[in-house]
Amino acid sequence: MPYPADRERDRPWVMRTYAGHSSAAASNALYRRNLAKGQTGLSVAFDLPTQTGYDPDDELAKGEIGKVGVPISHIGDMRQLFDQIPLGEANTSMTINATAMWLLALYVTVAEEQGADRSALAGTTQNDIIKEYLSRGTYVFPPGPSLRLITDMVAWTVSNVPKWNPINICSYHLQEVGATPAQEVAYAMCTAIAVLDSVRDSGQVPVEKFGEVVARISFFVNAGVRFIEEMCKMRAFAQLWDEITLERYGVENPKHRRFRYGVQVNSLGLTEAQPENNVQRIVLEMLAVSLSRNARARAIQLPAWNEALGLPRPWDQQWALRMQQVLAYETDLLEYEDIFDGSPVIEAKVNEILRGAREEIDRVQAMGGAVAAVESGYMKSQLVSSLAERRRRVESGEEIVVGVNKFDTTEPSPLQAEGANAIETIDPVVEMHAVEAIRQWRASRDNAAVESALDALREAAKTDQNLVEVTLACARAGVTTGEWSQALRETFGEYRAPTGVSGASASGEAGSEIARVRDRVRATGEEIGERLRMLVGKPGLDGHSNGAEQVAVRARDVGFEVVYQGIRLTPSQIVSAAVQEDVHVVGLSILSGSHLEVVPAVVDGLRAAGAGDIPVIVGGIIPPDDAAKLRDRGVARVFTPKDYELTEIMDEIVTVIREVHQLG
């Protein structure tokens, strides 16, 4: 995106909507419809099996196919996804991390099949694996090999696809799991330092071209509703990035040092209660990243008003796109130089964020950098503690959320008059078709060529060879997403990141209500004859673990013995753990929309194991109709985002246990 001279009207940012679901064909139709409405860039949402490297017929993919994004299993799917969309002219952002190299290889291959030159391709792969260990949970490999994949992609794209951003340092999800502005800036910069150090030390890029590496590093940030503070955060980001790239890496060209970022505004702050309030939240959050010209986002995508309820419909996404267009084309926002330059108030707030960020960067670097701070659990426990503190402020009323903990009386919403039709739903037949299609694909391809390509990938992974070219060969041969990932799993191994729960603290929580529930937990345990034990589990591939972590922390605070093993567990693994640990209740957290498939599998598994008396409770983004179905299947309680008071939830869990044990 070109930058104008100071006296020119600023150009509008790239306008995207984050989209994709069901199938490549359905998503392609959605993309072409959005482009026709004036969207200027594509933002591809991939489903969880694609993000975590599984094919549709894998056990862990059950219930997850097409739910939070589009399933892409091989080159045929990628061709379908971009049918009639000329990739040589597109600007495409792909939210993909652990399997980013694989999806970029599929994208480049399809673009070349269309006749596009590699050098013309423009877009971004998110590809920030550090934040996956800390927040979103779609990692696959250990930190070292993951950083190697990123390094290879950065080095290859600088030489082969020079307009492509090979990594999007993504602080967005750090804020979603509790990061303060200073933590968000600090941990994003620590990730960038880890990546740039790795590329520099790999020797794959000549010293004289390192400025081009820095110029292709982009960021993806979050903007909350405290839009003055958030705008100051962006000015701090830009100032610190300029400082680090000049002083640490000696990049002299100021254009190379420009802080380049895109945004999705804060989905965490969207509420299930009175969801119409989300419209003004989204607009205000957009101002945070557009008001300050010197720190203005160059790409923006907005969530829809109903994303706390489920998957938005095309009309909902259109509304979000129109918000951007009104701001860019009807207002005078883009006609002025930076309106905050010289403001002592803004300067003081920016400096405050900078001080906190620099202190935290120094702390992490002293530990050995971002990878070491992930492996030790330090950064994760800091974020879990920050989110616990935020929840405390909301629950106490110190932090007001309109329609949730204040001003909660409401009229019936005409926006929700359609009930279940107010969100997009995925037909269960989508999964069946995907499973059939992947089996047909394997049966119809040249399997000798596939095995040869996979063997070459395995051998290259054992060396320090750049893995992009062998990955491109896999794409052309018809290898599947699961096969590419499995070949690297065999070489690199898998990884389970620290949960951060054991090291988290929740200060200020010891109020009278906490004490009352703690007494009730203790008394119930004494009546049963042992301390109450809760298993907190995340079935399926949903890696958004902050809800589960906060439940685990609060359960521990009120006196439960908590068993929490992290993310990405099969229903059978959860059942085995519940039986082995002899727990009194199983709490499942799920946000991906697969609750109707994986939750009943846990309930049925407990019954089959002779443990049907262990009650199951569920929390997540679950529409009312689905909640009723889960209760009919034997789930004891269903909690959704409107149930924000964790201590009340703990109290209700004790009630469930007492009911099961007939304690009255």
C-alpha positions as CSV (number, residue, x, y, z in Angstrom):
1,M,0.0,0.0,0.0
2,P,1.7,3.3,-1.1
3,Y,2.1,6.1,1.4
4,P,1.1,9.6,0.2
5,A,3.0,12.8,0.8
6,D,2.0,14.7,3.9
7,R,-0.1,17.2,2.0
8,E,-2.1,14.5,0.1
9,R,-5.3,13.0,1.3
10,D,-4.3,9.6,2.9
11,R,-5.3,6.5,0.9
12,P,-7.9,4.3,2.5
13,W,-6.5,1.2,4.1
14,V,-7.1,-2.3,2.7
15,M,-10.6,-3.4,3.7
16,R,-11.2,-7.0,4.6
17,T,-13.7,-9.3,6.2
18,Y,-12.4,-12.4,7.9
19,A,-14.3,-15.2,6.2
20,G,-14.5,-18.8,5.2
21,H,-16.6,-21.8,6.2
22,S,-18.1,-25.1,5.1
23,S,-16.2,-25.8,1.9
24,A,-13.8,-24.3,-0.6
25,A,-16.7,-23.8,-3.1
26,A,-19.0,-22.1,-0.5
27,S,-16.1,-19.8,0.6
28,N,-15.2,-18.9,-2.9
29,A,-18.8,-17.8,-3.6
30,L,-18.6,-15.7,-0.4
31,Y,-15.3,-14.1,-1.4
32,R,-16.5,-13.1,-4.8
33,R,-19.7,-11.6,-3.3
34,N,-17.6,-9.6,-0.8
35,L,-15.2,-8.3,-3.4
36,A,-18.2,-7.2,-5.5
37,K,-19.4,-5.1,-2.5
38,G,-16.2,-3.1,-2.4
39,Q,-13.9,-5.2,-0.2
40,T,-10.3,-4.6,-1.3
41,G,-8.5,-7.6,0.2
42,L,-9.3,-11.1,1.2
43,S,-8.8,-12.5,4.7
44,V,-9.0,-16.3,4.7
45,A,-10.2,-18.1,7.8
46,F,-9.2,-21.8,7.8
47,D,-10.9,-24.4,9.8
48,L,-9.1,-26.0,12.8
49,P,-8.1,-29.3,11.1
50,T,-6.3,-27.2,8.4
51,Q,-4.7,-25.0,11.0
52,T,-3.4,-27.9,13.1
53,G,-2.4,-30.2,10.3
54,Y,-5.1,-32.9,10.1
55,D,-7.1,-34.3,7.3
56,P,-11.0,-34.4,7.5
57,D,-11.0,-38.1,8.3
58,D,-8.7,-37.9,11.3
59,E,-10.3,-38.6,14.7
60,L,-9.3,-35.2,16.0
61,A,-11.1,-33.5,13.1
62,K,-14.5,-34.9,14.0
63,G,-17.0,-32.1,14.5
64,E,-14.5,-29.4,13.5
65,I,-14.6,-29.4,9.7
66,G,-15.7,-26.1,8.2
67,K,-16.8,-24.7,11.5
68,V,-14.5,-21.7,12.1
69,G,-13.1,-21.5,8.6
70,V,-12.7,-23.3,5.3
71,P,-11.1,-26.8,5.1
72,I,-8.2,-26.9,2.7
73,S,-6.8,-30.5,2.4
74,H,-4.8,-30.3,-0.9
75,I,-4.1,-28.4,-4.1
76,G,-7.6,-29.2,-5.5
77,D,-9.3,-27.4,-2.6
78,M,-7.0,-24.4,-3.1
79,R,-7.9,-24.2,-6.8
80,Q,-11.6,-24.2,-5.9
81,L,-11.1,-21.6,-3.1
82,F,-9.7,-19.1,-5.6
83,D,-11.6,-20.0,-8.7
84,Q,-12.3,-16.9,-10.8
85,I,-10.2,-14.8,-8.4
86,P,-6.9,-13.7,-10.2
87,L,-4.2,-14.1,-7.5
88,G,-1.8,-12.0,-9.5
89,E,-4.0,-9.0,-8.7
90,A,-5.3,-10.0,-5.2
91,N,-4.1,-9.0,-1.8
92,T,-4.7,-12.1,0.4
93,S,-4.3,-12.5,4.1
94,M,-4.2,-16.0,5.4
95,T,-4.7,-16.7,9.1
96,I,-2.5,-19.7,9.3
97,N,0.4,-20.5,11.6
98,A,1.8,-24.0,12.2
99,T,0.9,-25.0,8.6
100,A,1.7,-21.6,7.1
101,M,4.5,-23.0,4.8
102,W,2.1,-25.6,3.5
103,L,-0.7,-23.2,2.7
104,L,1.7,-20.7,1.1
105,A,3.0,-23.5,-1.1
106,L,-0.6,-24.3,-2.2
107,Y,-1.3,-20.6,-2.8
108,V,1.8,-20.0,-4.9
109,T,1.2,-23.2,-6.9
110,V,-2.4,-22.2,-7.7
111,A,-1.2,-18.7,-8.6
112,E,1.3,-20.1,-11.0
113,E,-1.3,-22.4,-12.5
114,Q,-3.3,-19.3,-13.2
115,G,-0.4,-17.7,-15.0
116,A,0.6,-15.3,-12.3
117,D,4.3,-14.4,-11.7
118,R,5.5,-15.2,-8.2
119,S,6.9,-11.7,-7.9
120,A,3.4,-10.2,-8.3
121,L,1.8,-12.0,-5.4
122,A,0.8,-9.8,-2.5
123,G,-0.5,-10.8,0.9
124,T,0.3,-12.1,4.3
125,T,0.6,-15.4,6.1
126,Q,0.0,-14.9,9.9
127,N,2.7,-17.5,10.8
128,D,3.4,-16.2,14.4
129,I,3.8,-19.5,16.3
130,I,4.9,-17.8,19.6
131,K,1.5,-16.4,20.2
132,E,0.0,-19.8,19.5
133,Y,1.8,-21.2,22.5
134,L,0.5,-18.3,24.6
135,S,-3.1,-17.8,23.4
136,R,-4.7,-19.4,20.4
137,G,-3.4,-23.0,20.6
138,T,-3.0,-24.0,16.9
139,Y,0.6,-24.9,17.3
140,V,1.8,-28.4,16.1
141,F,5.6,-28.6,16.5
142,P,8.0,-27.6,19.3
143,P,9.3,-24.0,19.4
144,G,12.7,-24.7,17.8
145,P,11.4,-26.5,14.7
146,S,8.5,-24.1,14.4
147,L,11.0,-21.2,14.4
148,R,13.0,-23.0,11.7
149,L,9.9,-23.2,9.5
150,I,9.2,-19.5,9.9
151,T,12.9,-18.7,9.2
152,D,12.8,-20.7,6.0
153,M,9.7,-19.0,4.8
154,V,11.1,-15.5,5.5
155,A,14.3,-16.3,3.6
156,W,12.5,-17.9,0.7
157,T,9.8,-15.2,0.2
158,V,12.3,-12.3,0.3
159,S,14.0,-13.8,-2.7
160,N,11.0,-15.3,-4.5
161,V,7.8,-13.5,-3.5
162,P,9.1,-10.0,-2.6
163,K,5.7,-8.4,-2.1
164,W,4.6,-11.1,0.4
165,N,4.6,-10.7,4.1
166,P,5.9,-14.1,5.3
167,I,5.0,-13.5,8.9
168,N,2.4,-11.4,10.7
169,I,3.6,-10.9,14.3
170,C,0.2,-11.2,16.0
171,S,-0.4,-9.4,19.2
172,Y,-4.1,-9.6,18.6
173,H,-4.6,-12.8,20.5
174,L,-2.3,-11.7,23.3
175,Q,-4.8,-9.0,24.2
176,E,-7.7,-11.5,24.0
177,V,-6.0,-13.6,26.7
178,G,-5.4,-10.6,29.0
179,A,-2.3,-8.7,27.9
180,T,-2.1,-5.1,29.0
181,P,-1.0,-2.6,26.4
182,A,2.6,-2.8,27.6
183,Q,2.6,-6.6,27.6
184,E,1.0,-6.7,24.1
185,V,3.8,-4.4,22.7
186,A,6.5,-6.2,24.6
187,Y,5.7,-9.8,23.8
188,A,5.1,-8.9,20.1
189,M,8.5,-7.2,19.9
190,C,10.1,-10.2,21.7
191,T,8.6,-12.5,19.0
192,A,9.9,-10.2,16.2
193,I,13.3,-10.2,17.8
194,A,13.3,-14.0,17.9
195,V,12.3,-14.3,14.3
196,L,14.8,-11.6,13.0
197,D,17.7,-13.1,15.0
198,S,16.9,-16.5,13.6
199,V,16.8,-15.3,10.0
200,R,20.0,-13.3,10.5
201,D,21.8,-16.2,12.2
202,S,20.7,-18.8,9.6
203,G,22.9,-17.2,6.9
204,Q,20.2,-17.6,4.3
205,V,19.9,-13.8,3.6
206,P,22.9,-11.7,2.7
207,V,23.6,-8.9,5.1
208,E,23.0,-6.2,2.5
209,K,19.4,-7.6,2.0
210,F,18.5,-7.7,5.7
211,G,16.6,-4.4,5.4
212,E,14.3,-6.1,2.9
213,V,13.6,-8.8,5.5
214,V,12.7,-6.2,8.1
215,A,10.5,-4.4,5.5
216,R,8.4,-7.5,5.0
217,I,7.7,-8.1,8.7
218,S,4.2,-7.1,9.4
219,F,2.1,-7.0,12.6
220,F,-1.5,-7.9,13.3
221,V,-2.9,-6.1,16.4
222,N,-6.0,-5.8,18.5
223,A,-7.8,-2.6,19.3
224,G,-10.0,-2.5,22.4
225,V,-12.7,0.0,23.3
226,R,-10.4,2.2,25.4
227,F,-9.6,3.8,22.1
228,I,-7.4,6.6,23.3
229,E,-5.1,4.2,25.2
230,E,-5.2,1.8,22.2
231,M,-4.2,4.6,19.8
232,C,-1.3,5.5,22.1
233,K,-0.3,1.8,22.1
234,M,-0.1,2.0,18.3
235,R,2.1,5.1,18.4
236,A,4.3,3.3,21.0
237,F,4.5,0.2,18.7
238,A,5.7,2.3,15.8
239,Q,8.3,4.2,17.8
240,L,9.7,1.0,19.4
241,W,9.8,-0.9,16.1
242,D,11.8,2.0,14.5
243,E,14.1,2.0,17.5
244,I,14.7,-1.8,17.6
245,T,15.3,-2.2,13.8
246,L,17.7,0.7,13.7
247,E,19.7,0.0,16.9
248,R,19.6,-3.8,17.0
249,Y,19.7,-4.6,13.3
250,G,21.3,-1.5,11.8
251,V,18.6,-0.9,9.2
252,E,19.3,2.6,7.9
253,N,16.5,3.0,5.4
254,P,13.5,4.5,7.2
255,K,11.0,2.9,4.7
256,H,12.3,-0.5,5.7
257,R,11.8,0.4,9.4
258,R,8.2,1.6,8.9
259,F,5.8,-0.2,11.3
260,R,3.3,-2.0,9.0
261,Y,0.3,-3.5,10.6
262,G,-3.3,-4.7,10.1
263,V,-6.1,-5.0,12.6
264,Q,-9.1,-6.9,13.7
265,V,-10.8,-5.0,16.5
266,N,-11.4,-6.8,19.8
267,S,-13.8,-9.8,19.5
268,L,-13.2,-10.5,23.3
269,G,-15.1,-7.4,24.2
270,L,-18.2,-8.4,22.1
271,T,-21.0,-9.5,24.3
272,E,-23.7,-12.1,24.0
273,A,-26.0,-9.9,26.2
274,Q,-27.5,-7.0,24.3
275,P,-25.3,-7.8,21.2
276,E,-26.6,-4.7,19.4
277,N,-24.1,-2.7,21.7
278,N,-21.3,-4.5,19.8
279,V,-22.0,-2.2,16.8
280,Q,-20.8,1.0,18.6
281,R,-18.0,-1.0,20.2
282,I,-16.6,-2.0,16.8
283,V,-16.8,1.5,15.4
284,L,-15.1,3.1,18.4
285,E,-12.4,0.4,18.3
286,M,-11.8,1.1,14.6
287,L,-11.0,4.8,15.6
288,A,-8.2,3.6,17.7
289,V,-6.2,2.4,14.7
290,S,-7.3,5.0,12.2
291,L,-7.3,8.4,14.0
292,S,-3.5,8.8,14.3
293,R,-2.1,9.1,10.7
294,N,1.5,8.3,11.7
295,A,0.3,5.1,13.3
296,R,-2.6,4.3,11.0
297,A,-3.4,0.7,10.1
298,R,-2.9,-0.3,6.5
299,A,-5.4,-3.1,6.6
300,I,-8.5,-3.4,8.8
301,Q,-11.0,-6.2,9.2
302,L,-14.0,-5.9,11.6
303,P,-15.9,-8.6,13.4
304,A,-19.7,-8.6,13.0
305,W,-22.1,-7.6,15.7
306,N,-23.2,-11.2,16.4
307,E,-19.9,-13.0,16.7
308,A,-20.4,-13.6,20.4
309,L,-23.5,-15.6,19.3
310,G,-22.0,-17.7,16.5
311,L,-20.8,-17.5,12.9
312,P,-22.0,-14.3,11.2
313,R,-24.1,-14.3,8.1
314,P,-23.1,-12.5,4.8
315,W,-25.4,-9.6,5.7
316,D,-23.7,-9.2,9.1
317,Q,-20.3,-9.1,7.4
318,Q,-21.6,-6.6,4.9
319,W,-22.6,-4.3,7.8
320,A,-19.1,-4.5,9.2
321,L,-17.6,-3.7,5.8
322,R,-19.9,-0.7,5.4
323,M,-18.7,0.6,8.8
324,Q,-15.2,0.9,7.3
325,Q,-16.4,2.4,4.0
326,V,-18.4,5.1,5.8
327,L,-15.4,6.1,7.9
328,A,-13.0,6.1,4.9
329,Y,-15.2,7.8,2.3
330,E,-17.8,9.9,4.1
331,T,-15.8,11.5,6.9
332,D,-12.8,13.9,6.7
333,L,-10.6,11.5,8.7
334,L,-8.1,11.0,5.8
335,E,-7.7,14.7,5.0
336,Y,-5.3,15.8,7.8
337,E,-1.8,15.2,9.0
338,D,-1.5,13.5,12.4
339,I,-3.8,15.4,14.7
340,F,-2.1,14.2,17.9
341,D,1.4,15.4,17.2
342,G,2.5,17.8,20.0
343,S,-0.2,16.7,22.5
344,P,1.4,16.4,25.9
345,V,-1.4,14.1,27.1
346,I,-0.8,11.6,24.2
347,E,3.0,11.8,24.5
348,A,2.8,11.0,28.3
349,K,0.6,8.0,27.7
350,V,2.8,6.7,24.9
351,N,5.8,7.1,27.1
352,E,4.1,5.2,29.9
353,I,3.4,2.3,27.6
354,L,6.9,2.4,26.2
355,R,8.5,2.3,29.7
356,G,6.4,-0.8,30.6
357,A,7.1,-2.5,27.3
358,R,10.9,-1.9,27.5
359,E,11.0,-3.3,31.0
360,E,9.2,-6.4,30.0
361,I,11.3,-6.9,26.8
362,D,14.4,-6.7,28.9
363,R,13.0,-9.2,31.4
364,V,12.2,-11.7,28.6
365,Q,15.5,-11.2,26.8
366,A,17.3,-11.8,30.1
367,M,15.6,-15.2,30.2
368,G,17.0,-16.1,26.8
369,G,14.3,-14.6,24.6
370,A,10.7,-15.4,23.6
371,V,11.2,-19.1,23.0
372,A,12.8,-19.6,26.4
373,A,10.0,-17.5,28.0
374,V,7.4,-19.8,26.3
375,E,9.1,-23.0,27.4
376,S,9.5,-21.9,31.0
377,G,5.8,-20.9,31.1
378,Y,6.7,-17.3,32.2
379,M,4.8,-15.4,29.5
380,K,1.8,-17.7,29.7
381,S,1.4,-17.3,33.4
382,Q,1.7,-13.5,33.2
383,L,-1.1,-13.4,30.6
384,V,-3.3,-15.8,32.7
385,S,-2.8,-13.6,35.7
386,S,-3.6,-10.4,33.7
387,L,-6.9,-11.9,32.4
388,A,-7.8,-13.0,35.9
389,E,-7.3,-9.4,37.1
390,R,-9.5,-8.1,34.3
391,R,-12.2,-10.6,35.2
392,R,-12.0,-9.5,38.8
393,R,-12.6,-5.9,37.8
394,V,-15.6,-6.8,35.6
395,E,-17.1,-9.1,38.3
396,S,-16.7,-6.4,41.0
397,G,-18.2,-3.8,38.8
398,E,-15.0,-1.8,38.9
399,E,-14.9,-2.1,35.1
400,I,-18.2,-1.5,33.5
401,V,-19.5,-3.6,30.5
402,V,-22.7,-2.0,29.3
403,G,-25.5,-4.5,29.2
404,V,-23.6,-7.1,31.2
405,N,-22.7,-5.8,34.6
406,K,-24.6,-2.5,34.4
407,F,-27.6,-1.2,32.4
408,D,-28.7,-4.7,31.8
409,T,-32.4,-4.1,31.5
410,T,-33.4,-4.5,27.8
411,E,-36.1,-4.6,25.3
412,P,-36.4,-7.7,23.0
413,S,-34.0,-7.3,20.1
414,P,-35.4,-7.3,16.6
415,L,-31.9,-8.2,15.4
416,Q,-32.4,-11.6,17.1
417,A,-36.0,-12.1,16.2
418,E,-35.1,-14.9,13.8
419,G,-33.7,-17.0,16.6
420,A,-31.3,-19.7,15.3
421,N,-31.5,-18.0,11.9
422,A,-29.7,-14.9,13.3
423,I,-26.3,-16.7,12.8
424,E,-24.8,-18.8,10.1
425,T,-25.0,-22.6,10.7
426,I,-23.0,-25.3,9.1
427,D,-24.9,-28.3,7.8
428,P,-23.5,-31.5,9.3
429,V,-23.5,-33.0,5.8
430,V,-20.5,-30.8,5.1
431,E,-18.3,-33.0,7.2
432,M,-19.5,-36.2,5.6
433,H,-18.8,-34.7,2.1
434,A,-15.3,-33.6,3.2
435,V,-14.4,-37.1,4.5
436,E,-15.7,-38.7,1.3
437,A,-13.8,-36.2,-0.8
438,I,-10.4,-36.7,0.9
439,R,-10.7,-40.4,0.4
440,Q,-11.5,-40.0,-3.3
441,W,-8.6,-37.6,-3.7
442,R,-6.1,-40.1,-2.2
443,A,-7.5,-42.9,-4.5
444,S,-7.3,-40.8,-7.7
445,R,-3.8,-39.3,-7.4
446,D,-0.3,-40.7,-8.3
447,N,0.6,-42.1,-4.9
448,A,4.1,-43.0,-6.0
449,A,4.7,-39.3,-6.7
450,V,3.2,-38.5,-3.3
451,E,5.4,-40.9,-1.4
452,S,8.5,-39.6,-3.3
453,A,7.7,-36.0,-2.4
454,L,7.1,-36.9,1.3
455,D,10.3,-38.8,1.5
456,A,12.2,-35.8,0.1
457,L,10.5,-33.6,2.8
458,R,11.4,-36.0,5.6
459,E,15.0,-36.1,4.4
460,A,15.3,-32.4,4.1
461,A,13.8,-31.8,7.5
462,K,16.7,-33.8,9.0
463,T,19.2,-31.3,7.5
464,D,19.4,-27.5,7.5
465,Q,18.0,-27.3,4.0
466,N,15.3,-24.7,3.3
467,L,12.0,-26.6,3.3
468,V,9.9,-24.4,1.0
469,E,10.9,-25.9,-2.3
470,V,10.3,-29.5,-1.1
471,T,7.0,-28.3,0.3
472,L,6.1,-26.9,-3.1
473,A,6.9,-30.2,-4.7
474,C,4.5,-31.9,-2.2
475,A,1.8,-29.4,-3.1
476,R,2.2,-30.2,-6.8
477,A,2.2,-34.0,-6.2
478,G,-1.1,-33.9,-4.4
479,V,0.0,-34.4,-0.8
480,T,-2.6,-33.6,1.8
481,T,-2.4,-31.2,4.7
482,G,-2.4,-34.1,7.2
483,E,0.3,-36.0,5.3
484,W,2.6,-32.9,5.1
485,S,2.1,-32.3,8.8
486,Q,2.6,-35.9,9.8
487,A,5.9,-36.2,7.9
488,L,7.2,-33.2,9.9
489,R,5.7,-34.6,13.1
490,E,7.8,-37.7,12.6
491,T,10.9,-35.6,12.4
492,F,10.2,-32.7,14.7
493,G,7.9,-34.3,17.3
494,E,4.9,-32.7,18.8
495,Y,4.5,-30.3,21.7
496,R,2.2,-29.5,24.5
497,A,2.7,-25.9,25.8
498,P,2.6,-24.9,29.5
499,T,-0.9,-24.0,30.5
500,G,0.1,-21.1,32.8
501,V,-2.5,-22.1,35.3
502,S,-0.2,-23.3,38.1
503,G,1.8,-20.1,38.1
504,A,-1.1,-17.7,37.7
505,S,-2.3,-15.5,40.5
506,A,-5.7,-13.7,40.9
507,S,-5.2,-10.9,43.4
508,G,-8.1,-9.3,45.1
509,E,-10.4,-12.3,44.7
510,A,-10.8,-13.1,48.4
511,G,-14.1,-11.4,48.9
512,S,-17.1,-12.6,50.9
513,E,-18.6,-14.5,47.9
514,I,-15.3,-16.4,47.2
515,A,-15.1,-17.3,50.9
516,R,-18.7,-18.5,51.0
517,V,-18.2,-20.8,47.9
518,R,-14.9,-22.0,49.3
519,D,-16.7,-23.0,52.6
520,R,-19.4,-24.8,50.5
521,V,-16.7,-26.7,48.5
522,R,-15.0,-27.8,51.7
523,A,-18.2,-28.8,53.4
524,T,-19.4,-30.8,50.4
525,G,-16.0,-32.6,50.2
526,E,-16.3,-33.5,53.9
527,E,-19.8,-34.9,53.4
528,I,-18.6,-37.0,50.4
529,G,-15.4,-38.0,52.3
530,E,-12.8,-36.5,50.0
531,R,-11.7,-33.2,48.5
532,L,-13.7,-32.2,45.5
533,R,-11.9,-32.8,42.2
534,M,-12.8,-31.1,38.8
535,L,-11.4,-32.1,35.4
536,V,-11.3,-29.1,33.0
537,G,-11.1,-30.4,29.5
538,K,-11.0,-29.0,26.0
539,P,-12.2,-31.6,23.5
540,G,-11.4,-31.3,19.8
541,L,-9.1,-28.8,18.1
542,D,-10.3,-25.6,19.7
543,G,-7.2,-23.9,21.1
544,H,-8.8,-20.8,22.6
545,S,-8.0,-21.8,26.2
546,N,-8.4,-18.6,28.1
547,G,-11.9,-19.5,29.3
548,A,-10.8,-22.9,30.5
549,E,-7.8,-21.4,32.2
550,Q,-9.8,-18.9,34.1
551,V,-12.3,-21.6,35.2
552,A,-9.3,-23.7,36.3
553,V,-7.8,-20.8,38.3
554,R,-11.1,-19.9,39.9
555,A,-11.9,-23.5,40.7
556,R,-8.6,-23.8,42.5
557,D,-9.2,-20.5,44.3
558,V,-12.5,-21.8,45.8
559,G,-10.9,-25.1,46.9
560,F,-11.3,-27.6,44.1
561,E,-8.5,-29.9,43.2
562,V,-8.2,-29.1,39.5
563,V,-7.0,-31.4,36.8
564,Y,-6.3,-29.4,33.6
565,Q,-4.1,-30.9,30.9
566,G,-4.5,-28.2,28.3
567,I,-5.9,-28.2,24.8
568,R,-6.6,-30.6,21.9
569,L,-7.8,-33.7,23.6
570,T,-10.0,-36.4,22.1
571,P,-13.2,-37.3,24.0
572,S,-11.7,-40.7,24.8
573,Q,-8.7,-39.0,26.4
574,I,-10.9,-36.8,28.5
575,V,-12.9,-39.8,29.6
576,S,-9.8,-41.8,30.5
577,A,-8.5,-38.9,32.6
578,A,-11.8,-38.4,34.4
579,V,-11.9,-42.1,35.4
580,Q,-8.2,-42.3,36.3
581,E,-8.4,-39.1,38.5
582,D,-11.7,-40.2,40.0
583,V,-13.1,-36.7,39.6
584,H,-16.5,-35.4,40.8
585,V,-17.3,-33.3,37.8
586,V,-16.1,-32.8,34.2
587,G,-16.1,-29.2,32.8
588,L,-15.7,-28.9,29.0
589,S,-14.8,-25.6,27.3
590,I,-15.5,-25.3,23.6
591,L,-15.7,-22.2,21.3
592,S,-15.3,-23.7,17.8
593,G,-18.9,-24.8,17.2
594,S,-18.2,-28.5,17.5
595,H,-20.1,-28.9,20.8
596,L,-22.9,-31.0,19.4
597,E,-20.4,-33.6,18.2
598,V,-17.7,-33.8,20.8
599,V,-19.6,-33.1,24.0
600,P,-22.1,-36.0,23.6
601,A,-19.0,-38.2,22.8
602,V,-17.6,-37.4,26.3
603,V,-21.0,-38.1,28.0
604,D,-21.4,-41.4,26.1
605,G,-17.8,-42.3,26.9
606,L,-18.2,-41.8,30.6
607,R,-21.3,-44.0,30.6
608,A,-19.5,-46.7,28.6
609,A,-16.7,-46.6,31.1
610,G,-19.1,-47.1,34.0
611,A,-18.7,-43.5,35.1
612,G,-22.0,-42.1,34.0
613,D,-22.6,-40.7,37.4
614,I,-19.9,-38.1,36.8
615,P,-21.8,-34.9,35.8
616,V,-20.6,-33.0,32.7
617,I,-21.0,-29.2,32.4
618,V,-20.1,-27.2,29.3
619,G,-19.1,-23.6,28.7
620,G,-18.6,-21.8,25.4
621,I,-20.3,-20.0,22.5
622,I,-23.4,-22.2,22.4
623,P,-26.8,-21.0,20.9
624,P,-29.9,-21.6,23.0
625,D,-31.3,-24.3,20.8
626,D,-28.0,-26.2,21.0
627,A,-27.9,-25.8,24.7
628,A,-31.2,-27.5,25.0
629,K,-30.0,-30.4,22.8
630,L,-27.0,-30.8,25.1
631,R,-29.1,-30.9,28.2
632,D,-31.3,-33.5,26.5
633,R,-28.1,-35.6,25.9
634,G,-27.3,-35.6,29.6
635,V,-25.2,-32.4,30.1
636,A,-25.9,-31.1,33.6
637,R,-25.4,-27.3,33.0
638,V,-24.5,-25.1,30.0
639,F,-22.8,-21.7,30.5
640,T,-22.3,-19.1,27.8
641,P,-20.5,-15.7,27.7
642,K,-23.4,-14.0,29.4
643,D,-22.6,-16.1,32.5
644,Y,-19.6,-13.9,33.3
645,E,-19.4,-14.3,37.1
646,L,-17.1,-17.2,37.6
647,T,-17.7,-17.5,41.3
648,E,-21.4,-18.0,40.7
649,I,-20.5,-20.7,38.2
650,M,-18.4,-22.4,40.8
651,D,-21.3,-22.3,43.2
652,E,-23.6,-23.8,40.6
653,I,-21.0,-26.6,40.0
654,V,-21.1,-27.4,43.7
655,T,-24.9,-27.6,43.5
656,V,-24.6,-30.1,40.6
657,I,-22.2,-32.3,42.6
658,R,-24.6,-32.2,45.6
659,E,-27.5,-33.2,43.4
660,V,-25.6,-36.2,42.0
661,H,-24.6,-37.3,45.5
662,Q,-28.1,-36.6,46.8
663,L,-26.8,-34.3,49.6
664,G,-29.8,-31.9,49.5
